[in-house]
Amino acid sequence: MADPTSLRVSPTAFLSGNDENAKAVVRRLLGDLGWPADWIEDLGDVTTARGPEAVALLVTSVV
């Protein structure tokens, strides 16, 4: 998260939530960490968070 440009493959940060101001803060924080805007994907409201959360659980089993 702190150095996304060091990776060989461009990562994607997914945003989900009902508070647009909170998502804007997260976008700015990611930008401060070096995340280009096109690597940040806004999925919509909080109901869209289930997909990325499930994938995050799967990653630890694959790595």
FIDOGU-734362 format. One record per residue (C-alpha): x, y, z; residue in three letters. Coordinates in nm, 2 decimals. Each point is the difference from the previous one (the first is absolute). Example, Ala and Ser with C-alpha at 12.3 -4.5 7.8 and 13.67 -1.06 7.14 Angstrom:
BEGIN
<x:1.23; y:-0.45; z:0.78; loro:ALA> .
<x:0.14; y:0.34; z:-0.07; loro:SER> .
***
This chain:
BEGIN
<x:0.00; y:0.00; z:0.00; loro:MET> .
<x:0.28; y:0.24; z:0.08; loro:ALA> .
<x:0.19; y:-0.05; z:-0.32; loro:ASP> .
<x:-0.23; y:-0.12; z:-0.27; loro:PRO> .
<x:0.23; y:0.10; z:-0.29; loro:THR> .
<x:0.26; y:-0.26; z:0.12; loro:SER> .
<x:-0.22; y:-0.28; z:-0.12; loro:LEU> .
<x:0.04; y:-0.16; z:-0.34; loro:ARG> .
<x:-0.38; y:0.00; z:-0.06; loro:VAL> .
<x:-0.21; y:0.31; z:0.06; loro:SER> .
<x:-0.22; y:-0.07; z:0.30; loro:PRO> .
<x:-0.35; y:0.13; z:0.05; loro:THR> .
<x:-0.15; y:0.15; z:0.32; loro:ALA> .
<x:-0.37; y:-0.05; z:0.02; loro:PHE> .
<x:-0.22; y:0.26; z:0.18; loro:LEU> .
<x:-0.35; y:-0.08; z:0.13; loro:SER> .
<x:-0.21; y:0.21; z:0.23; loro:GLY> .
<x:-0.30; y:0.22; z:0.04; loro:ASN> .
<x:0.19; y:0.31; z:0.12; loro:ASP> .
<x:0.15; y:0.19; z:-0.30; loro:GLU> .
<x:0.20; y:0.22; z:0.22; loro:ASN> .
<x:0.16; y:-0.30; z:0.17; loro:ALA> .
<x:0.08; y:-0.15; z:-0.34; loro:LYS> .
<x:0.16; y:0.33; z:-0.11; loro:ALA> .
<x:0.22; y:-0.01; z:0.31; loro:VAL> .
<x:0.11; y:-0.35; z:-0.08; loro:VAL> .
<x:0.08; y:0.10; z:-0.36; loro:ARG> .
<x:0.22; y:0.29; z:0.13; loro:ARG> .
<x:0.18; y:-0.24; z:0.24; loro:LEU> .
<x:0.06; y:-0.25; z:-0.27; loro:LEU> .
<x:0.13; y:0.28; z:-0.22; loro:GLY> .
<x:0.23; y:0.11; z:0.28; loro:ASP> .
<x:0.14; y:-0.35; z:0.00; loro:LEU> .
<x:0.07; y:0.01; z:-0.37; loro:GLY> .
<x:-0.31; y:-0.17; z:-0.14; loro:TRP> .
<x:-0.09; y:0.15; z:-0.35; loro:PRO> .
<x:-0.37; y:0.09; z:-0.03; loro:ALA> .
<x:-0.06; y:-0.26; z:-0.27; loro:ASP> .
<x:0.11; y:-0.28; z:0.24; loro:TRP> .
<x:-0.29; y:0.09; z:0.24; loro:ILE> .
<x:-0.34; y:-0.15; z:-0.09; loro:GLU> .
<x:-0.32; y:0.13; z:0.16; loro:ASP> .
<x:-0.24; y:-0.29; z:0.01; loro:LEU> .
<x:-0.29; y:0.20; z:0.14; loro:GLY> .
<x:-0.19; y:-0.04; z:0.32; loro:ASP> .
<x:0.09; y:-0.21; z:0.30; loro:VAL> .
<x:-0.18; y:-0.31; z:-0.14; loro:THR> .
<x:0.28; y:-0.04; z:-0.26; loro:THR> .
<x:0.26; y:-0.06; z:0.27; loro:ALA> .
<x:-0.08; y:-0.37; z:0.04; loro:ARG> .
<x:0.18; y:-0.10; z:-0.33; loro:GLY> .
<x:0.34; y:0.16; z:0.08; loro:PRO> .
<x:-0.02; y:-0.12; z:0.36; loro:GLU> .
<x:-0.05; y:-0.36; z:-0.11; loro:ALA> .
<x:0.29; y:0.02; z:-0.24; loro:VAL> .
<x:0.22; y:0.14; z:0.27; loro:ALA> .
<x:-0.07; y:-0.31; z:0.21; loro:LEU> .
<x:0.08; y:-0.22; z:-0.30; loro:LEU> .
<x:0.34; y:0.16; z:-0.07; loro:VAL> .
<x:0.15; y:-0.11; z:0.33; loro:THR> .
<x:-0.08; y:-0.36; z:-0.10; loro:SER> .
<x:0.16; y:0.03; z:-0.34; loro:VAL> .
<x:0.32; y:0.18; z:0.09; loro:VAL> .
***
